[in-house]
Amino acid sequence: MTQEISRGEFSSWNAYKQHYGIHDLIEVIDPISNNILSTLQLLDEAEEKAIQLPYEQNLPLLIE
């Protein structure tokens, strides 16, 4: 997912964080399980992870 955010203008995720001064504000956590819900299989990998992580940690998720 970090590759999608930093793609284009920046050479890496670290360059992106450094440019915007957010290196201490964001922690990237991958989902523990690869056991993705069957309905998520229609999405790309980054979207699956974005939904799977809050699901695993019982957190709310707002999707626009």
N, CA, C and O atoms as a Maestro MAE file, in Angstrom:
{
 s_m_m2io_version
 :::
 2.0.0
}

f_m_ct {
 s_m_title
 :::
 protein
 m_atom[256] {
  # First column is atom index #
  i_m_mmod_type
  r_m_x_coord
  r_m_y_coord
  r_m_z_coord
  i_m_residue_number
  s_m_chain_name
  s_m_pdb_residue_name
  s_m_pdb_atom_name
  i_m_atomic_number
  :::
  1 25 0.819 -1.184 0.000 1 A "MET " " N  " 7
  2 3 0.000 0.000 0.000 1 A "MET " " CA " 6
  3 2 0.869 1.256 0.000 1 A "MET " " C  " 6
  4 15 0.514 2.251 -0.632 1 A "MET " " O  " 8
  5 25 1.987 1.222 0.693 2 A "THR " " N  " 7
  6 3 2.844 2.403 0.720 2 A "THR " " CA " 6
  7 2 3.398 2.720 -0.667 2 A "THR " " C  " 6
  8 15 3.688 3.877 -0.970 2 A "THR " " O  " 8
  9 25 3.547 1.693 -1.514 3 A "GLN " " N  " 7
  10 3 4.032 1.932 -2.870 3 A "GLN " " CA " 6
  11 2 3.029 2.758 -3.665 3 A "GLN " " C  " 6
  12 15 3.424 3.595 -4.477 3 A "GLN " " O  " 8
  13 25 1.742 2.536 -3.443 4 A "GLU " " N  " 7
  14 3 0.715 3.302 -4.152 4 A "GLU " " CA " 6
  15 2 0.729 4.768 -3.742 4 A "GLU " " C  " 6
  16 15 0.513 5.650 -4.574 4 A "GLU " " O  " 8
  17 25 0.980 5.028 -2.478 5 A "ILE " " N  " 7
  18 3 0.989 6.402 -1.974 5 A "ILE " " CA " 6
  19 2 2.194 7.171 -2.493 5 A "ILE " " C  " 6
  20 15 2.070 8.331 -2.889 5 A "ILE " " O  " 8
  21 25 3.358 6.534 -2.494 6 A "SER " " N  " 7
  22 3 4.586 7.236 -2.846 6 A "SER " " CA " 6
  23 2 4.948 7.136 -4.328 6 A "SER " " C  " 6
  24 15 5.932 7.739 -4.756 6 A "SER " " O  " 8
  25 25 4.185 6.398 -5.110 7 A "ARG " " N  " 7
  26 3 4.484 6.196 -6.532 7 A "ARG " " CA " 6
  27 2 4.477 7.515 -7.291 7 A "ARG " " C  " 6
  28 15 3.664 8.398 -7.017 7 A "ARG " " O  " 8
  29 25 5.374 7.636 -8.230 8 A "GLY " " N  " 7
  30 3 5.393 8.811 -9.095 8 A "GLY " " CA " 6
  31 2 6.391 9.847 -8.646 8 A "GLY " " C  " 6
  32 15 7.546 9.826 -9.071 8 A "GLY " " O  " 8
  33 25 5.965 10.747 -7.796 9 A "GLU " " N  " 7
  34 3 6.803 11.882 -7.399 9 A "GLU " " CA " 6
  35 2 7.961 11.492 -6.493 9 A "GLU " " C  " 6
  36 15 8.993 12.164 -6.496 9 A "GLU " " O  " 8
  37 25 7.816 10.429 -5.722 10 A "PHE " " N  " 7
  38 3 8.832 10.068 -4.739 10 A "PHE " " CA " 6
  39 2 9.476 8.729 -5.083 10 A "PHE " " C  " 6
  40 15 8.837 7.847 -5.657 10 A "PHE " " O  " 8
  41 25 10.741 8.594 -4.725 11 A "SER " " N  " 7
  42 3 11.482 7.367 -5.039 11 A "SER " " CA " 6
  43 2 11.153 6.230 -4.086 11 A "SER " " C  " 6
  44 15 11.374 5.065 -4.416 11 A "SER " " O  " 8
  45 25 10.627 6.551 -2.904 12 A "SER " " N  " 7
  46 3 10.319 5.515 -1.922 12 A "SER " " CA " 6
  47 2 9.331 6.041 -0.893 12 A "SER " " C  " 6
  48 15 9.044 7.236 -0.834 12 A "SER " " O  " 8
  49 25 8.816 5.115 -0.082 13 A "TRP " " N  " 7
  50 3 7.922 5.470 1.013 13 A "TRP " " CA " 6
  51 2 8.648 6.363 2.018 13 A "TRP " " C  " 6
  52 15 8.068 7.322 2.527 13 A "TRP " " O  " 8
  53 25 9.910 6.053 2.304 14 A "ASN " " N  " 7
  54 3 10.680 6.868 3.251 14 A "ASN " " CA " 6
  55 2 10.872 8.289 2.730 14 A "ASN " " C  " 6
  56 15 10.803 9.241 3.509 14 A "ASN " " O  " 8
  57 25 11.112 8.451 1.433 15 A "ALA " " N  " 7
  58 3 11.256 9.786 0.844 15 A "ALA " " CA " 6
  59 2 9.954 10.578 0.981 15 A "ALA " " C  " 6
  60 15 9.976 11.779 1.250 15 A "ALA " " O  " 8
  61 25 8.828 9.900 0.794 16 A "TYR " " N  " 7
  62 3 7.516 10.530 0.943 16 A "TYR " " CA " 6
  63 2 7.317 11.017 2.380 16 A "TYR " " C  " 6
  64 15 6.940 12.167 2.603 16 A "TYR " " O  " 8
  65 25 7.572 10.138 3.352 17 A "LYS " " N  " 7
  66 3 7.397 10.503 4.765 17 A "LYS " " CA " 6
  67 2 8.319 11.653 5.152 17 A "LYS " " C  " 6
  68 15 7.914 12.562 5.877 17 A "LYS " " O  " 8
  69 25 9.553 11.612 4.671 18 A "GLN " " N  " 7
  70 3 10.511 12.661 4.992 18 A "GLN " " CA " 6
  71 2 10.070 13.996 4.390 18 A "GLN " " C  " 6
  72 15 10.143 15.031 5.052 18 A "GLN " " O  " 8
  73 25 9.620 13.973 3.155 19 A "HIS " " N  " 7
  74 3 9.183 15.204 2.481 19 A "HIS " " CA " 6
  75 2 8.051 15.890 3.234 19 A "HIS " " C  " 6
  76 15 8.058 17.111 3.395 19 A "HIS " " O  " 8
  77 25 7.085 15.112 3.691 20 A "TYR " " N  " 7
  78 3 5.927 15.679 4.379 20 A "TYR " " CA " 6
  79 2 6.103 15.761 5.898 20 A "TYR " " C  " 6
  80 15 5.203 16.216 6.604 20 A "TYR " " O  " 8
  81 25 7.259 15.323 6.398 21 A "GLY " " N  " 7
  82 3 7.531 15.413 7.829 21 A "GLY " " CA " 6
  83 2 6.619 14.541 8.675 21 A "GLY " " C  " 6
  84 15 6.238 14.918 9.783 21 A "GLY " " O  " 8
  85 25 6.272 13.380 8.152 22 A "ILE " " N  " 7
  86 3 5.343 12.503 8.869 22 A "ILE " " CA " 6
  87 2 5.996 11.196 9.318 22 A "ILE " " C  " 6
  88 15 5.292 10.253 9.678 22 A "ILE " " O  " 8
  89 25 7.311 11.127 9.302 23 A "HIS " " N  " 7
  90 3 8.005 9.883 9.642 23 A "HIS " " CA " 6
  91 2 7.698 9.392 11.057 23 A "HIS " " C  " 6
  92 15 7.778 8.190 11.310 23 A "HIS " " O  " 8
  93 25 7.352 10.274 11.974 24 A "ASP " " N  " 7
  94 3 7.026 9.861 13.347 24 A "ASP " " CA " 6
  95 2 5.519 9.691 13.565 24 A "ASP " " C  " 6
  96 15 5.101 9.280 14.647 24 A "ASP " " O  " 8
  97 25 4.712 9.996 12.572 25 A "LEU " " N  " 7
  98 3 3.263 9.971 12.744 25 A "LEU " " CA " 6
  99 2 2.587 8.702 12.236 25 A "LEU " " C  " 6
  100 15 1.487 8.367 12.676 25 A "LEU " " O  " 8
  101 25 3.230 8.002 11.322 26 A "ILE " " N  " 7
  102 3 2.587 6.869 10.670 26 A "ILE " " CA " 6
  103 2 3.351 5.582 10.947 26 A "ILE " " C  " 6
  104 15 4.572 5.522 10.809 26 A "ILE " " O  " 8
  105 25 2.611 4.563 11.338 27 A "GLU " " N  " 7
  106 3 3.179 3.227 11.504 27 A "GLU " " CA " 6
  107 2 2.455 2.303 10.536 27 A "GLU " " C  " 6
  108 15 1.227 2.225 10.540 27 A "GLU " " O  " 8
  109 25 3.217 1.613 9.717 28 A "VAL " " N  " 7
  110 3 2.632 0.696 8.742 28 A "VAL " " CA " 6
  111 2 2.589 -0.695 9.364 28 A "VAL " " C  " 6
  112 15 3.616 -1.237 9.772 28 A "VAL " " O  " 8
  113 25 1.389 -1.267 9.431 29 A "ILE " " N  " 7
  114 3 1.185 -2.602 10.005 29 A "ILE " " CA " 6
  115 2 0.481 -3.455 8.973 29 A "ILE " " C  " 6
  116 15 -0.560 -3.067 8.441 29 A "ILE " " O  " 8
  117 25 1.049 -4.619 8.687 30 A "ASP " " N  " 7
  118 3 0.399 -5.556 7.781 30 A "ASP " " CA " 6
  119 2 -0.537 -6.453 8.573 30 A "ASP " " C  " 6
  120 15 -0.279 -6.742 9.742 30 A "ASP " " O  " 8
  121 25 -1.622 -6.895 7.949 31 A "PRO " " N  " 7
  122 3 -2.521 -7.842 8.620 31 A "PRO " " CA " 6
  123 2 -1.772 -9.117 9.008 31 A "PRO " " C  " 6
  124 15 -0.832 -9.530 8.328 31 A "PRO " " O  " 8
  125 25 -2.198 -9.724 10.096 32 A "ILE " " N  " 7
  126 3 -1.560 -10.947 10.585 32 A "ILE " " CA " 6
  127 2 -1.880 -12.121 9.686 32 A "ILE " " C  " 6
  128 15 -1.010 -12.937 9.380 32 A "ILE " " O  " 8
  129 25 -3.093 -12.203 9.276 33 A "SER " " N  " 7
  130 3 -3.590 -13.363 8.547 33 A "SER " " CA " 6
  131 2 -3.705 -13.085 7.062 33 A "SER " " C  " 6
  132 15 -4.006 -11.969 6.639 33 A "SER " " O  " 8
  133 25 -3.459 -14.122 6.283 34 A "ASN " " N  " 7
  134 3 -3.740 -14.053 4.851 34 A "ASN " " CA " 6
  135 2 -5.104 -14.645 4.561 34 A "ASN " " C  " 6
  136 15 -5.483 -14.808 3.401 34 A "ASN " " O  " 8
  137 25 -5.846 -14.968 5.617 35 A "ASN " " N  " 7
  138 3 -7.170 -15.552 5.482 35 A "ASN " " CA " 6
  139 2 -8.169 -14.428 5.206 35 A "ASN " " C  " 6
  140 15 -8.914 -14.006 6.091 35 A "ASN " " O  " 8
  141 25 -8.167 -13.967 3.994 36 A "ILE " " N  " 7
  142 3 -9.006 -12.843 3.601 36 A "ILE " " CA " 6
  143 2 -10.461 -13.300 3.473 36 A "ILE " " C  " 6
  144 15 -10.739 -14.395 2.984 36 A "ILE " " O  " 8
  145 25 -11.364 -12.462 3.912 37 A "LEU " " N  " 7
  146 3 -12.773 -12.758 3.754 37 A "LEU " " CA " 6
  147 2 -13.088 -12.975 2.280 37 A "LEU " " C  " 6
  148 15 -12.518 -12.301 1.423 37 A "LEU " " O  " 8
  149 25 -13.968 -13.884 1.980 38 A "SER " " N  " 7
  150 3 -14.244 -14.239 0.583 38 A "SER " " CA " 6
  151 2 -14.700 -13.045 -0.253 38 A "SER " " C  " 6
  152 15 -14.406 -12.989 -1.447 38 A "SER " " O  " 8
  153 25 -15.400 -12.106 0.339 39 A "THR " " N  " 7
  154 3 -15.861 -10.950 -0.428 39 A "THR " " CA " 6
  155 2 -14.723 -10.010 -0.791 39 A "THR " " C  " 6
  156 15 -14.862 -9.208 -1.714 39 A "THR " " O  " 8
  157 25 -13.604 -10.090 -0.088 40 A "LEU " " N  " 7
  158 3 -12.475 -9.208 -0.379 40 A "LEU " " CA " 6
  159 2 -11.660 -9.678 -1.573 40 A "LEU " " C  " 6
  160 15 -10.836 -8.919 -2.083 40 A "LEU " " O  " 8
  161 25 -11.862 -10.880 -2.023 41 A "GLN " " N  " 7
  162 3 -11.063 -11.426 -3.109 41 A "GLN " " CA " 6
  163 2 -11.270 -10.679 -4.423 41 A "GLN " " C  " 6
  164 15 -10.491 -10.862 -5.359 41 A "GLN " " O  " 8
  165 25 -12.275 -9.865 -4.511 42 A "LEU " " N  " 7
  166 3 -12.521 -9.067 -5.711 42 A "LEU " " CA " 6
  167 2 -11.682 -7.796 -5.737 42 A "LEU " " C  " 6
  168 15 -11.620 -7.124 -6.767 42 A "LEU " " O  " 8
  169 25 -11.042 -7.456 -4.635 43 A "LEU " " N  " 7
  170 3 -10.280 -6.221 -4.514 43 A "LEU " " CA " 6
  171 2 -8.799 -6.461 -4.786 43 A "LEU " " C  " 6
  172 15 -8.347 -7.605 -4.807 43 A "LEU " " O  " 8
  173 25 -8.042 -5.378 -4.994 44 A "ASP " " N  " 7
  174 3 -6.603 -5.563 -5.149 44 A "ASP " " CA " 6
  175 2 -5.962 -5.734 -3.770 44 A "ASP " " C  " 6
  176 15 -6.625 -5.553 -2.748 44 A "ASP " " O  " 8
  177 25 -4.685 -6.078 -3.742 45 A "GLU " " N  " 7
  178 3 -4.003 -6.430 -2.493 45 A "GLU " " CA " 6
  179 2 -4.043 -5.312 -1.453 45 A "GLU " " C  " 6
  180 15 -4.292 -5.575 -0.276 45 A "GLU " " O  " 8
  181 25 -3.804 -4.076 -1.867 46 A "ALA " " N  " 7
  182 3 -3.802 -2.956 -0.923 46 A "ALA " " CA " 6
  183 2 -5.179 -2.742 -0.304 46 A "ALA " " C  " 6
  184 15 -5.285 -2.458 0.890 46 A "ALA " " O  " 8
  185 25 -6.230 -2.876 -1.106 47 A "GLU " " N  " 7
  186 3 -7.585 -2.717 -0.581 47 A "GLU " " CA " 6
  187 2 -7.926 -3.840 0.388 47 A "GLU " " C  " 6
  188 15 -8.569 -3.603 1.411 47 A "GLU " " O  " 8
  189 25 -7.502 -5.058 0.075 48 A "GLU " " N  " 7
  190 3 -7.740 -6.190 0.986 48 A "GLU " " CA " 6
  191 2 -7.104 -5.919 2.340 48 A "GLU " " C  " 6
  192 15 -7.743 -6.106 3.376 48 A "GLU " " O  " 8
  193 25 -5.839 -5.475 2.338 49 A "LYS " " N  " 7
  194 3 -5.122 -5.213 3.592 49 A "LYS " " CA " 6
  195 2 -5.766 -4.069 4.371 49 A "LYS " " C  " 6
  196 15 -5.848 -4.114 5.598 49 A "LYS " " O  " 8
  197 25 -6.221 -3.049 3.654 50 A "ALA " " N  " 7
  198 3 -6.838 -1.895 4.305 50 A "ALA " " CA " 6
  199 2 -8.125 -2.273 5.027 50 A "ALA " " C  " 6
  200 15 -8.501 -1.624 6.003 50 A "ALA " " O  " 8
  201 25 -8.796 -3.305 4.562 51 A "ILE " " N  " 7
  202 3 -10.021 -3.776 5.206 51 A "ILE " " CA " 6
  203 2 -9.715 -4.860 6.230 51 A "ILE " " C  " 6
  204 15 -10.319 -4.882 7.302 51 A "ILE " " O  " 8
  205 25 -8.792 -5.754 5.921 52 A "GLN " " N  " 7
  206 3 -8.470 -6.886 6.795 52 A "GLN " " CA " 6
  207 2 -7.890 -6.434 8.135 52 A "GLN " " C  " 6
  208 15 -8.250 -6.990 9.172 52 A "GLN " " O  " 8
  209 25 -7.004 -5.441 8.134 53 A "LEU " " N  " 7
  210 3 -6.346 -5.017 9.377 53 A "LEU " " CA " 6
  211 2 -7.338 -4.505 10.419 53 A "LEU " " C  " 6
  212 15 -7.306 -5.000 11.546 53 A "LEU " " O  " 8
  213 25 -8.211 -3.552 10.119 54 A "PRO " " N  " 7
  214 3 -9.170 -3.125 11.146 54 A "PRO " " CA " 6
  215 2 -10.125 -4.256 11.556 54 A "PRO " " C  " 6
  216 15 -10.557 -4.321 12.707 54 A "PRO " " O  " 8
  217 25 -10.448 -5.135 10.618 55 A "TYR " " N  " 7
  218 3 -11.297 -6.290 10.938 55 A "TYR " " CA " 6
  219 2 -10.618 -7.165 11.986 55 A "TYR " " C  " 6
  220 15 -11.254 -7.575 12.957 55 A "TYR " " O  " 8
  221 25 -9.325 -7.455 11.798 56 A "GLU " " N  " 7
  222 3 -8.580 -8.291 12.741 56 A "GLU " " CA " 6
  223 2 -8.460 -7.636 14.110 56 A "GLU " " C  " 6
  224 15 -8.506 -8.318 15.133 56 A "GLU " " O  " 8
  225 25 -8.305 -6.314 14.131 57 A "GLN " " N  " 7
  226 3 -8.082 -5.608 15.389 57 A "GLN " " CA " 6
  227 2 -9.364 -5.042 15.976 57 A "GLN " " C  " 6
  228 15 -9.326 -4.263 16.927 57 A "GLN " " O  " 8
  229 25 -10.513 -5.439 15.402 58 A "ASN " " N  " 7
  230 3 -11.824 -5.010 15.887 58 A "ASN " " CA " 6
  231 2 -11.913 -3.484 15.991 58 A "ASN " " C  " 6
  232 15 -12.354 -2.939 17.002 58 A "ASN " " O  " 8
  233 25 -11.480 -2.808 14.913 59 A "LEU " " N  " 7
  234 3 -11.489 -1.355 14.850 59 A "LEU " " CA " 6
  235 2 -12.525 -0.902 13.829 59 A "LEU " " C  " 6
  236 15 -12.834 -1.639 12.893 59 A "LEU " " O  " 8
  237 25 -13.064 0.303 13.999 60 A "PRO " " N  " 7
  238 3 -13.999 0.818 12.993 60 A "PRO " " CA " 6
  239 2 -13.253 1.171 11.717 60 A "PRO " " C  " 6
  240 15 -12.059 1.469 11.746 60 A "PRO " " O  " 8
  241 25 -13.958 1.135 10.612 61 A "LEU " " N  " 7
  242 3 -13.374 1.463 9.318 61 A "LEU " " CA " 6
  243 2 -14.360 2.307 8.530 61 A "LEU " " C  " 6
  244 15 -15.517 1.926 8.351 61 A "LEU " " O  " 8
  245 25 -13.897 3.441 8.067 62 A "LEU " " N  " 7
  246 3 -14.722 4.303 7.226 62 A "LEU " " CA " 6
  247 2 -14.165 4.231 5.811 62 A "LEU " " C  " 6
  248 15 -12.997 4.541 5.578 62 A "LEU " " O  " 8
  249 25 -15.007 3.822 4.872 63 A "ILE " " N  " 7
  250 3 -14.592 3.727 3.482 63 A "ILE " " CA " 6
  251 2 -15.411 4.707 2.671 63 A "ILE " " C  " 6
  252 15 -16.641 4.722 2.734 63 A "ILE " " O  " 8
  253 25 -14.716 5.513 1.919 64 A "GLU " " N  " 7
  254 3 -15.386 6.510 1.092 64 A "GLU " " CA " 6
  255 2 -15.626 5.959 -0.283 64 A "GLU " " C  " 6
  256 15 -16.184 6.650 -1.136 64 A "GLU " " O  " 8
  :::
 }
 m_bond[255] {
  # First column is bond index #
  i_m_from
  i_m_to
  i_m_order
  :::
  1 1 2 1
  2 2 3 1
  3 3 4 2
  4 3 5 1
  5 5 6 1
  6 6 7 1
  7 7 8 2
  8 7 9 1
  9 9 10 1
  10 10 11 1
  11 11 12 2
  12 11 13 1
  13 13 14 1
  14 14 15 1
  15 15 16 2
  16 15 17 1
  17 17 18 1
  18 18 19 1
  19 19 20 2
  20 19 21 1
  21 21 22 1
  22 22 23 1
  23 23 24 2
  24 23 25 1
  25 25 26 1
  26 26 27 1
  27 27 28 2
  28 27 29 1
  29 29 30 1
  30 30 31 1
  31 31 32 2
  32 31 33 1
  33 33 34 1
  34 34 35 1
  35 35 36 2
  36 35 37 1
  37 37 38 1
  38 38 39 1
  39 39 40 2
  40 39 41 1
  41 41 42 1
  42 42 43 1
  43 43 44 2
  44 43 45 1
  45 45 46 1
  46 46 47 1
  47 47 48 2
  48 47 49 1
  49 49 50 1
  50 50 51 1
  51 51 52 2
  52 51 53 1
  53 53 54 1
  54 54 55 1
  55 55 56 2
  56 55 57 1
  57 57 58 1
  58 58 59 1
  59 59 60 2
  60 59 61 1
  61 61 62 1
  62 62 63 1
  63 63 64 2
  64 63 65 1
  65 65 66 1
  66 66 67 1
  67 67 68 2
  68 67 69 1
  69 69 70 1
  70 70 71 1
  71 71 72 2
  72 71 73 1
  73 73 74 1
  74 74 75 1
  75 75 76 2
  76 75 77 1
  77 77 78 1
  78 78 79 1
  79 79 80 2
  80 79 81 1
  81 81 82 1
  82 82 83 1
  83 83 84 2
  84 83 85 1
  85 85 86 1
  86 86 87 1
  87 87 88 2
  88 87 89 1
  89 89 90 1
  90 90 91 1
  91 91 92 2
  92 91 93 1
  93 93 94 1
  94 94 95 1
  95 95 96 2
  96 95 97 1
  97 97 98 1
  98 98 99 1
  99 99 100 2
  100 99 101 1
  101 101 102 1
  102 102 103 1
  103 103 104 2
  104 103 105 1
  105 105 106 1
  106 106 107 1
  107 107 108 2
  108 107 109 1
  109 109 110 1
  110 110 111 1
  111 111 112 2
  112 111 113 1
  113 113 114 1
  114 114 115 1
  115 115 116 2
  116 115 117 1
  117 117 118 1
  118 118 119 1
  119 119 120 2
  120 119 121 1
  121 121 122 1
  122 122 123 1
  123 123 124 2
  124 123 125 1
  125 125 126 1
  126 126 127 1
  127 127 128 2
  128 127 129 1
  129 129 130 1
  130 130 131 1
  131 131 132 2
  132 131 133 1
  133 133 134 1
  134 134 135 1
  135 135 136 2
  136 135 137 1
  137 137 138 1
  138 138 139 1
  139 139 140 2
  140 139 141 1
  141 141 142 1
  142 142 143 1
  143 143 144 2
  144 143 145 1
  145 145 146 1
  146 146 147 1
  147 147 148 2
  148 147 149 1
  149 149 150 1
  150 150 151 1
  151 151 152 2
  152 151 153 1
  153 153 154 1
  154 154 155 1
  155 155 156 2
  156 155 157 1
  157 157 158 1
  158 158 159 1
  159 159 160 2
  160 159 161 1
  161 161 162 1
  162 162 163 1
  163 163 164 2
  164 163 165 1
  165 165 166 1
  166 166 167 1
  167 167 168 2
  168 167 169 1
  169 169 170 1
  170 170 171 1
  171 171 172 2
  172 171 173 1
  173 173 174 1
  174 174 175 1
  175 175 176 2
  176 175 177 1
  177 177 178 1
  178 178 179 1
  179 179 180 2
  180 179 181 1
  181 181 182 1
  182 182 183 1
  183 183 184 2
  184 183 185 1
  185 185 186 1
  186 186 187 1
  187 187 188 2
  188 187 189 1
  189 189 190 1
  190 190 191 1
  191 191 192 2
  192 191 193 1
  193 193 194 1
  194 194 195 1
  195 195 196 2
  196 195 197 1
  197 197 198 1
  198 198 199 1
  199 199 200 2
  200 199 201 1
  201 201 202 1
  202 202 203 1
  203 203 204 2
  204 203 205 1
  205 205 206 1
  206 206 207 1
  207 207 208 2
  208 207 209 1
  209 209 210 1
  210 210 211 1
  211 211 212 2
  212 211 213 1
  213 213 214 1
  214 214 215 1
  215 215 216 2
  216 215 217 1
  217 217 218 1
  218 218 219 1
  219 219 220 2
  220 219 221 1
  221 221 222 1
  222 222 223 1
  223 223 224 2
  224 223 225 1
  225 225 226 1
  226 226 227 1
  227 227 228 2
  228 227 229 1
  229 229 230 1
  230 230 231 1
  231 231 232 2
  232 231 233 1
  233 233 234 1
  234 234 235 1
  235 235 236 2
  236 235 237 1
  237 237 238 1
  238 238 239 1
  239 239 240 2
  240 239 241 1
  241 241 242 1
  242 242 243 1
  243 243 244 2
  244 243 245 1
  245 245 246 1
  246 246 247 1
  247 247 248 2
  248 247 249 1
  249 249 250 1
  250 250 251 1
  251 251 252 2
  252 251 253 1
  253 253 254 1
  254 254 255 1
  255 255 256 2
  :::
 }
}
